[in-house]
């Protein structure tokens, strides 16, 4: 799939490689879109990947005065788990929570979501409404662009081939501002937006002083709705004002028909979501439904980079190249296998077939493994990322003496194993959940398996097994 794979130890190394390879290179941060696109042949001419996921500090969220700054490795789960973002940039947190499933949110980055530039990408609309800008760096220097300048059209940005997005900055909501993000998908999780909407309003008492309303998945790029924003300014949010503002929002875009929706349905749902958002901001209920302790499946390090690789590593598409990795506590030195996904590397080269390939697109969760402590979809991780990493597969859940993991035993006892194909993924998600929340609630159990699909008779026995494993860990509460 690629000829060169570089794992860098610094931003300067990444910039040097971008300058060297230009259009032939792409950055690997989450790679949850990139890997699929390469496998489908949608990235012709790209033969070099530059992996920045071992560079410490790039996954940090910082606050400088009233401005938030996100590094290029900040994931959706980092945003969800950041109290300051939840408190003072709620629309972004809500959008990040709506993306994929825990395994996807542990790899997928906010920067990658912006760079992919699909109008259906969930974090663009709230960042646009919040007034975000991006910093782009190259060996020629840095430049900062606001989002309207960054986006050039459908899946097109102003980034140059030698540039790396190094920061996303945006002002925190002021004390008199409230915001919300709403999404309509075809299912409750792992769904691309039919439409999404972000709204940020300022208030003087009950009167609206300013407004920003953005819509996603209704045009080639995210759009704002100035006619509705201007209408709201100076008014109180009565039912009549909300109805008229929602009508103006619905009239703004000219959406298309596609496999997810008709144009007319999109327009109508723009009206519905706008009315819901404005009512929630009026009534102060915009935080309703936000999970108090969400299931993250990110491990004790919270999916952050603790140590860089000792030196830059260059893997070539060469049968003699090697990957040195630790899987289930055992060190493997594998020759070959660098030009594939982690899923196929584990099955074909390490010889551990418990990790299953169900979709190879990050949809089913059958390939869930732990990568440096965090649950991820192995089908969306490049195999060279295993070099110097610690990986746990379903074969590593049981104790060395063969004693089953409590969740494995609960699956047996409750009859949760059906055809068995999806079982390894469920076990890996559940094991990480119980590590994170030994006394997990029903809500947390359901959150933890939003990325795991079962094609047999349903999830009842699976959830029963999770609850049985929780009770086994707390017999005093049984």
N, C-alpha and C positions, 0 to 999 in steps of 0.2 A: 504493500500500500504506500510505502515511502522508501526513499533511498537513504536519507539521513535522519537521525533522531538525536537531538542534542538535549541533554539535561544540564542546565546552566546553574551556576552558583550565585549569580549576581545579575542585576539589571544591565550593567555595562556589557557583560558577555552576551546577553540577549540582543542588545542594540548592535553590537559588532556583527553578529550573525545575520540580523535583519539587513544590515547594510551590505553584507556579502552576497546574500541569496535573493534579496528583493522579492519579486512576485512569486518566486518558487517556494517561499517559506510562509508558514503560519505559526502563530503562537499557540501552545497548549497550556491552558489554565484549567478549565473544566473539560473541554473537548467533547461535551455531551452532544453537541450538534456536529462538530467537525468530523468526528470519527464516522458517523453515519453518512455524511456527505462524501467523504473520501471513498468509503466502501461502495457507494452508489455511482461513483464516477462523476460527481458533481463539482469536483475541484480539479479539473484538468490543468496540468502544469505545476501543481503543488507536489513537490517531492521531498520537502524538508520540513520537519516539525521541530520547534524550539520550545522545550518544556520548562516553564518557570515555576513549577509547583514545589520545588525544593528551596526556593529563596525565602528565608525568614523575613518577616515584617511586611510582606506584600498582602497579607490577609488581615490587616488591622483596620479597625474603624476608629477614627479619632475625631475629637470635637475641638475646634479652635474657636473660642468664643461661641458665637451662635451659628457656626458653620460646621457641618459634618464633612468628613473626607473618608472615602472608601478606597482602599488599595485595590490593585488589579486582581488579587486572589480572594477578595471578599466574596463568599458564597451566599446563596439565598438563605441557608441556615444561619450563617453568621449574622445576617440582618435580623432574622426572626428572633434570634437569641440575644440581641443587644437591647438592653432596657432603655437606653437613651433614644434609639431609633423608634422603638415602640411608643415611647412617650411623646416625642417631638417630631416624628416623621411617620406617623401611623400609616398613611397611604402606601408608602414603600414597603413597610413591614407586612401589610395585608397582601400586597402583590407578591412579595417573596414567598409568603406562606401558601399562596395559590399555585405556585409553580410545581409541577411534577409530583414527586413523592420524596420521602426523606433521603433515599439513596441518591436521587437526582440533585436535591438541594445541597447535599454534602459535597458535590463536585462542581455543579453548575455555578458560574460566577455572575455577578451583576454586570461586570465589564463585558463578559461574553454575550450576555443577553442584549446589551446595547449594541455591540459590534455586529452581531448577526443581523440586526436591523429589520427583522420581520415586524410589520405593524401589529401582529398578534402577540408579540412578546410582552409579558405582563409588567415588567418593571419600568418600561420606557414611559408609559403614560403618567405614572405618579412622579417620576423624576422630572418630566417635562413640566408638570403642574407645580412642582416645588421650585422650579427655576434652576435646575442643575446645569453644570458645565463639566466638560471632560478635559483632562490634560493629556496631551500627546507628546511623547518624547522620541527623539532620534539622536544620532550622533551630530546632527546639525543644530540641535537645541530643542527647546520646548515651545509649545503653543497651547492656548486654551480656547476652546470653542463652546458656546452655548449649544443646547440640543437642536434648536431650529437650524443652526449653521452646520452642525455635525451631520445631519441627515440630508442626503442629496436625492433620494427617491427610494423606490422599492428595493430593500436590501442593499442600498448603496449609502456609503458614508464618505466623509471627507478624509478619512485616514489614508496616508501614503504607505507604500509597501515597506518602507523602512521604519515605520513608527510603531511604538508600543503605547497603549493606553495605560498610564501610570496612576491616574487618580480620577475619581468622580466626586465633585464637590457640590453642595447645595445648602441653602440656609435652613435652619431648623424652623419649625412653626413657631410663630410668636405667641405670646400669651393670649392674644385676642383672635387667633386663627385656629380653625379646625379643618381637618381633612379626612377624606375617605376614598377607598378604592373598592370598586365592585366589578365582578367578572361574571359573565355568562358563558358556561361551557356545556358540552353535551353530556358530561357526567361530573361528579363532585370532585374527582381527583384525576391526575394524569390527563388533563384535557387542555387542548388548545382553545384559546378564547374565540367564541363566536363574536362577542364584542367585549371590550372592557372600558371602564370609565374611572377617571380620577377627578376629584373636585377638592379645591382648597378655597375656603372663604375666610375673609376677615370680618370682624363684627365690632360695632360700637353699640353696646347693649344688644338689642334685637335687630338693629339695622345693619345690612350688609355694606361694608366699606369697599371691598374689592373681591374679585373672584377669578379663579383660574379653573377651567373645565377642559379636560382633554379626553379624547376618544381614541381607542385602539381597535384595529381589525375592521375598520370601515373605510379605509382609504390607503393609498400606497405607503403613507407614513402616518405617524400619530398626528392628529390635528387638534387645534384648539377651537373653541366656539365663542369668538368675541361678541357675537350678537347676543348670546345668552348672558355672557359675563357683563356686558354693558347694561342689559335690561335689569339685572339683579342689583346693580350698584345703587345704593341709597334706599333700597326697599327692605321691608320686613318680610320674612318667609311665611306669608299666609298661604293657605291652600290654593287660593286663586293665583298668587304669584308663582308658586311652585308649578302649577299646571301649565302656565304660559311659558315659564323658563324651560320646562321639559319639552314642550312643543317646539320651541326654538332650537333646542339641542337636536331633536330628531330631524328637523328640517335641514340641518347644516351639512351632513355628509351625503354623498351619492354612492352607497356601497354596491358591491357586486353580488351576484349569485355564485355560490361555490358549493363544495361537497358538505360544508358545515351548516349552511344557512342560505335562505333566499334573501335578496336585497330588501324586500318589503318587511320581512321579519326582523332583520337587523335594524332597520329604521324604527320600527315600533319598539324594539327592546332598548334602543337608545333613549326613547321617551320614558320607558318604564324605569330603567336604571337611573336616569337623571332625577326622576321624581323621588325614587327611593333614597338616593344620596342626599338630596336637599332636605327631605324630611328628617333623615337621621342627623344631619348637621344642625338643623333647627332644634330638634328634640334632645340633642346631646347623647344620642344612642349609637354613634358611629363606631364605638368599640364593642358593641354587642357581638357575641360569637367569637371574640378573640380568645384563643386557648390560654388558660392560666399557666400550665406547665406542658408545653407541646413536646411530643415525642420527636427527638432529633436524630437518634441513632448515630451520634457523632463521636462517641468514646470520651475517655477522660481528658484528652487533649483538645476537645471541642473542635476537631478537624483543623487545627492550626499547625503550621510548620514550626517545629522546635529546633531542628538542626539542618544545616545545608549539607549537601554532598561534599566530601573533601575536595574534589576537583571536578571540573567540567567533564562530562562523560559523553562520548560520541559513539552511538550505535549505527552501524552501516547495514544495508541490506546485503548481508554476507553470511553464507552458511557457516563461516568460521567464527562469527561474532558471538559473544557470550553475555548472558544475563546471570548475575549472582543475586539470589534472593532467599528470603527465609519464609517458608510456608509451613504452617502448623508446627512451628518451633524447630524445623529442620532446615539446614542450609542446602540449597541446590545451586549448582553451577551448570547452566544449560547452554549448550552450543546451538546456535540457530534460534529460530522462533521470535526474532526481533520485529518481524514485519507482519504483526497480527495483533489482535486484541488480547487483553489479559484473559478473557474467557477462554479463547482457543489455546492460548499459551498454557493455562492451567490444565486443560483437558488433554491436549495433544503432546505437550513437551514435558510437563511435570508429571503427568500420568494420574491426575486426580479428576475422575469423571463425575464426581458428585455435583459439581457446579453445572447447571443445565443451560442449554441454549433454547429458549422458548421463542423469542422474537428477534433477538440481536438488535433491538432498537430502543432498549431502555423502557419498555412498556410493561413487561410481565413480572420482573423481579426474580425469575428462576435462577439467575446468575449472581445473586447477591453474595458478596464476600466482604470481609473486613480488610481494608487497605490502610495500614498504619493506624489502626484502631477505629476507623470510621466505616460504616456500611456504605457500599457503593455498588453500582451495576457494573460487573466485570466486562460486559459487552461494550461499554462505552469508555473503557480505559485502555490506552495503548500498552502493549506488552512491555516495552522498555521502562515504563513507570515502575515495574516490579523490581528493577535493579536497585539494590540497597534498601529495599522496603521489607516490611513485615506484613504477611498476608495470612489470614485465617479463612479456611473453607469449611464446608459442612463436615468434612472428614476430621476436622480438628475440634469439634464441639465436645465429643465424649472425652472422659478422663483417660489418662494413659493405661489404666487397668481395665478399660472397656466399659466402665460405668457410664450410662447415658447421661447427657445433660438433662436437667429437670424438665425442660420443654420437650426434648425427644421422648422422654418417658411418658409425659402427659399426652403426646400425640398417639403413642401406642395404647395407653390406657383408655383414652376417650374415643378411639376409632377415627382420629382426624386424618389419617393417611388414606387417601382415596386412590386415584391412579398412581400417585406418588411423584409425578413429574415436577409439580410445583413445590413439593414438600421441602427440599433443601433451602429454597429461598425464604419460605415462611419461617423455617427454623432459624436461619441466620438473622432475619429481622427481629424475631421474637427474642433470641438470645441477647441481642444488643439492647433491646428494650428493657429486658429484665435486669441487665447490668446497669442501665441508666435509671430505671424506676422499678426496684424490686417489688414494690406494692402498686404496680401499674393499675390504673383505672380502666374501665371499659372504653372510655373515650381515647385514652392513650394507646390501648391495644388496637383500636380501629385506625388511629392515626398511623401507627407503626407499620401497618400492612396495606396502606393505600397504594403502594407500589408493587404489590404482589397479587397476581391474578390466579384464580383457580377456575379451571374449565369443567370441573366435574359437577357435583351436586350442591355446591355452595359453601358458605363460610361458617355455618353454625357450629360444626364440630371443631373447626380450627379455633374459633374464638373460645369455645368451651375448653380446649386444651390450654390456651393461654391463661385463662382464668384458673384452671386447675394448677398450673405451674406457679401462679402467684400464691394460691392458697398453700401449696406445698412449701413455699418459702416462708410462710407466716401461719404455721399451724394453729397458733393461738387465736387467729381471727377466723378460722374455719367454722 
